[in-house]
Amino acid sequence: MPNKIDQLRYALATAIGIEKLPILLDLSRSLQRLDPSQAIEYATQALEQAKLYGNDTHRANALFTIAASHFYQGNYETSIHFTYQAAEVYKQLSDEFGRAKALNHLGNNYLYLRHYEKALEFYKAALKLKEQIKDSKSISLTYNNIGLVYRNLGQYANALDYHLKALRIEEKLGETTQISTSLNNIGLIYKNLRQYEKALNYLNRALALKRELNDKKGIAGLLNNLGNIYEHTGQPQLALDYYRQALDMIDPPKDRVGYSITLGNLGKVLSSLGDYESSIRYFRQGLELDETLHDKKGIASSRISIGINYIHLAQLDDAERELRQGLEMAQSIGAKDIIKDAYLALSDLYAARHEYQTALDYHRQYAKIKDELFDDQVTERIAELRTRYETEKKEREAEIYRLKNVELAQAKVAAEAASKAKSEFLAVVSHEIRTPLNGVLGMAQLLEETPLNDEQHEMVSAIMESGNILVELISDILDLSSIDSGKIGIESKPFSIEEALTSTCMGYRDQIEEKGLVFEVTLPENVPDQVWGDAARIQKILKHLLSNAVKFTNAGFIKVVATGQVVSPECYQLSVAVQDSGIGIEPALQNQLFDAFSQGDSSITRRYGGLGTGLAIVKRLVDLMKGELHLESTPGHGTTFTVTLPLFIPPAEPDPRPNTLNSTKVLVVDDNRVIQKLFQRMLESLHCRVDIVDNGQKALDKITTNQYDVVLMDVQMPGMDGIEVTQHIIQRLGKKRPKIIAVSATLLPANRHELLTAGVDDLLEKPVRSDMLKTVIDKWTKV
């Protein structure tokens, strides 16, 4: 008996005219997972037919099917392009269901691209529409999608909340397939939280449902997840059994991605068991499959894994060949996690060859890219290389003693490594505590939402309060570690002194008044309307000083006295004194207060708590901002901490100011329509001439045919991102190019460095205000 696809093909062959249109759509939808390329071909024909006959509903459906087929091919940027078009047509048709479907699919694409904030934005927009049309089944799907985003962001309490919401809906509807998906997602969260018993419970429940449904692909995925848990818990042989079961369940032609993942899992666990030859064999199979899928990331990862196995087998030339090919592929796609693994493996390779300097060079590259990935775990590899080096040094002691310069360099490296190891150890410990703590607070929050009696509610409140205190302490440790390792930079942005100080002080008013203390705040007079500095760091300093004052004052007052003076046309000196009538500090102990983890007197920790990080952070932040910190204290009579900081005063604008922007021509490059309209209005209010494009290629076309003074360049865009466009403009126009202002929602120090290195002239951080825009355009268009 012919299957559905054969029947549709026969119907298409016998249909004429407009009759072909719905058949083409059915065929493309049926094939989008099985054969995406052919699905795209049929959907493209349907799109042309829909345009020919003026059928907008079929046009939207054809666009969406093309988008979905590209998604299943892994062409996420192309999928986004067609999904945007489909969403626009659905909107014109007032088809809220279709529009919600398109928004959800945009979220899927951004999730796979790891643009998690953008994925969350689209999922929540889709959810809002689905709730309006009361589509329960679709709502549960989006709940699960939002949960996946939060899981990738490490926000496990939020993720668990959404997955449980989805599960409750699905159990009411009796949707067995979706129930199994939610159970799997919940199990994976507990796996992330290292609560392996709970994880196994949920995953096995999901597996039982998948077996009932005879869903071989789903069964294989769950077997892989179970294998991962047994591998994490030090049971590699049991993991191996699950991976082999998963491999037996998969039909490679129908699930090539799942087959590739399982081959990789088998290769990994066999390598851990010391069966390197078998591990290489499985990775080779995965490599061949990745090549047919054109999965560059998979190809790179497989080659790196093969190279690592060759190192274990002491086949170093084979290992080097595979590692270099894998590294080249990873670099071509910017896969930093794989590049990191490649650098570490090359370090191992050269260490095995006793080429320790080359090994150390590769390990430094590994450490650098590891920092870029915000992975702060202490590497044991450096210590191992150092140990090997010292061993050989003793064997060749006479020669090494002659190399005085080398010896001095080694001593310097050792001192730097010791300092870095301390900071990284603090960061690792803090991260390891934060993960289970997220689980504790998340579960307590969920428990708080259930019916509780008064005593139980009090207990949960105590858990939440204690947990939040612990979170603050961990944050202090991380801040201290980041400052000491040079990972915190000081930013300079416009802000209001009055607003920054007032909002911080008001956050402590209730806490101070609950203790029966008098609270007074005095703000500086004749303060400039706006200064430039790091408002967030200044507020953090004030928070630590106020927190200490509250902790150590049981009667009397707490005062914040802020004063300021203009010390030059460009500099405003701000002084903030926090005074209290608390216990005071013995003179002999005052010098110890700014050391990390020091309380001056051990009895302080017993009586008042705390790790002694607050004042250490204050001192380091003040030093970073080139300010001064002064302490005055009398035991039994209170303490005053005074912080003095230099702030930048922007040059005064002449009044009336001549309009310097009338002739300024600006190109706005941004894929977001709302942002386009915002910039257009802001720039037109500044009397600029404005052109707008929504992607990088259009920007290059405009630049080639028009002259611009300034380009406002969005950093994150589908397809060609802002950095790539900037580099193309520089290559094409050289010194005749316009000034390029990068606009981004994330401008951490590493991002700033990357953008400035790429050639942008200045940076604007979203949300952009009109005064910020005027300042930066003025800056680069002055004659």
Order of alpha helices (4+ residues) and beta strands (2+ residues): alpha-alpha-alpha-alpha-alpha-alpha-alpha-alpha-alpha-alpha-alpha-alpha-alpha-alpha-alpha-alpha-alpha-alpha-alpha-alpha-alpha-alpha-alpha-beta-alpha-beta-beta-alpha-beta-beta-alpha-alpha-beta-beta-beta-alpha-beta-alpha-beta-alpha-beta-alpha-beta-alpha
